[in-house]
């Protein structure tokens, strides 16, 4: 099994390299075509086809990254990371895909304290997996919103030294039967799903001493909340008596 995992990781790595090159060249192609004179109709078609290509290549890159993380998990790095900065990067990454699906993206709430300790790359993978799941749940359009706020202890309303990052969508929702299996490896009811995204997300969040919770209602949408410990510099100060 160890040898099989090593071979699988090597194969995924070899696939990821040309995909990254394709992403870069698509970006360069878009810039080049943008300088050419063409009718508005041709311009719209060009933008549409480029968005589709970029979206599909990004999806393949994410599938490959998920597979690599599953067969060869990395240790969490110890660095101070801004969660809002990660979310901004993800919005930029999925902008074209969201536009193609007619999904509106917005930030509902944002606390000033959003610094956590850990790996920026791993946390980016977590939130990107969640966002891509939300976009897939809204093929006919909808709204995707983010909020960052201090997490509070159960029942007492006091901050507990953690932040809560919440991602809401207005998608199809998840049935109770499927909710029970969401974190199972390889469980997916989507044609292009690998069933690894949420499994890896929970593994990474728990490695960062955090929690992930999902609430959903069929026909109304899904809410994913990730709680992470604040970095020491952003920890709330105790009041002096």
ChimeraX attribute file (.defattr): number of C-alpha atoms within 10 A of each C-alpha:
attribute: neighborCount
match mode: 1-to-1
recipient: residues
	/A:1	6
	/A:2	8
	/A:3	8
	/A:4	10
	/A:5	14
	/A:6	14
	/A:7	13
	/A:8	16
	/A:9	20
	/A:10	13
	/A:11	13
	/A:12	19
	/A:13	15
	/A:14	12
	/A:15	14
	/A:16	19
	/A:17	11
	/A:18	12
	/A:19	16
	/A:20	15
	/A:21	10
	/A:22	16
	/A:23	18
	/A:24	12
	/A:25	12
	/A:26	17
	/A:27	12
	/A:28	12
	/A:29	12
	/A:30	14
	/A:31	11
	/A:32	10
	/A:33	13
	/A:34	13
	/A:35	8
	/A:36	9
	/A:37	9
	/A:38	12
	/A:39	9
	/A:40	9
	/A:41	8
	/A:42	11
	/A:43	14
	/A:44	12
	/A:45	12
	/A:46	15
	/A:47	15
	/A:48	14
	/A:49	12
	/A:50	17
	/A:51	21
	/A:52	14
	/A:53	17
	/A:54	20
	/A:55	20
	/A:56	14
	/A:57	17
	/A:58	19
	/A:59	17
	/A:60	17
	/A:61	20
	/A:62	18
	/A:63	21
	/A:64	20
	/A:65	17
	/A:66	25
	/A:67	20
	/A:68	21
	/A:69	20
	/A:70	18
	/A:71	16
	/A:72	13
	/A:73	14
	/A:74	12
	/A:75	12
	/A:76	17
	/A:77	13
	/A:78	12
	/A:79	13
	/A:80	17
	/A:81	19
	/A:82	16
	/A:83	21
	/A:84	20
	/A:85	14
	/A:86	18
	/A:87	20
	/A:88	11
	/A:89	14
	/A:90	18
	/A:91	17
	/A:92	10
	/A:93	15
	/A:94	21
	/A:95	16
	/A:96	20
	/A:97	22
	/A:98	25
	/A:99	14
	/A:100	17
	/A:101	15
	/A:102	16
	/A:103	22
	/A:104	14
	/A:105	17
	/A:106	12
	/A:107	14
	/A:108	13
	/A:109	12
	/A:110	14
	/A:111	12
	/A:112	10
	/A:113	20
	/A:114	25
	/A:115	23
	/A:116	24
	/A:117	20
	/A:118	23
	/A:119	19
	/A:120	20
	/A:121	12
	/A:122	21
	/A:123	20
	/A:124	18
	/A:125	22
	/A:126	22
	/A:127	23
	/A:128	22
	/A:129	21
	/A:130	18
	/A:131	24
	/A:132	17
	/A:133	17
	/A:134	26
	/A:135	23
	/A:136	18
	/A:137	20
	/A:138	21
	/A:139	15
	/A:140	13
	/A:141	18
	/A:142	20
	/A:143	18
	/A:144	24
	/A:145	17
	/A:146	21
	/A:147	18
	/A:148	23
	/A:149	18
	/A:150	23
	/A:151	20
	/A:152	16
	/A:153	12
	/A:154	9
	/A:155	6
	/A:156	8
	/A:157	9
	/A:158	11
	/A:159	15
	/A:160	16
	/A:161	19
	/A:162	25
	/A:163	28
	/A:164	23
	/A:165	24
	/A:166	21
	/A:167	22
	/A:168	22
	/A:169	26
	/A:170	23
	/A:171	26
	/A:172	20
	/A:173	20
	/A:174	19
	/A:175	12
	/A:176	12
	/A:177	8
	/A:178	12
	/A:179	13
	/A:180	9
	/A:181	13
	/A:182	18
	/A:183	19
	/A:184	14
	/A:185	15
	/A:186	15
	/A:187	17
	/A:188	17
	/A:189	10
	/A:190	11
	/A:191	6
	/A:192	11
	/A:193	14
	/A:194	15
	/A:195	20
	/A:196	21
	/A:197	31
	/A:198	22
	/A:199	18
	/A:200	23
	/A:201	26
	/A:202	18
	/A:203	18
	/A:204	24
	/A:205	20
	/A:206	14
	/A:207	13
	/A:208	22
	/A:209	12
	/A:210	17
	/A:211	18
	/A:212	18
	/A:213	11
	/A:214	15
	/A:215	14
	/A:216	20
	/A:217	15
	/A:218	13
	/A:219	12
	/A:220	12
	/A:221	21
	/A:222	21
	/A:223	21
	/A:224	20
	/A:225	19
	/A:226	22
	/A:227	24
	/A:228	26
	/A:229	23
	/A:230	24
	/A:231	20
	/A:232	12
	/A:233	12
	/A:234	16
	/A:235	18
	/A:236	14
	/A:237	8
	/A:238	6
	/A:239	5
	/A:240	4
	/A:241	3
